[in-house]
């Protein structure tokens, strides 16, 4: 295959993943590949656990909600 075909296949794979995720979960997928999504979840959940009560109030979450989300494993969305 030439480079253009590889690009088309890659783009089509991304489109198919987005369609599948939207059908299964009802939400659009996060950008990037699977590992980058895992790392992003891991880091954002750790950061969520580190927020104080004032910061949580600013984003509209209670401490219990933050703990529930922050304690989820990184592989669960």
ABEGO torsion letter per residue (X at the ends): XBAAAAAAAAAAAAAAAAAAAAAAAGBBBBBEBAAAAAAAAAAAAAAAAABBAAAAAAAGBBAAAAAAAAABBAABX
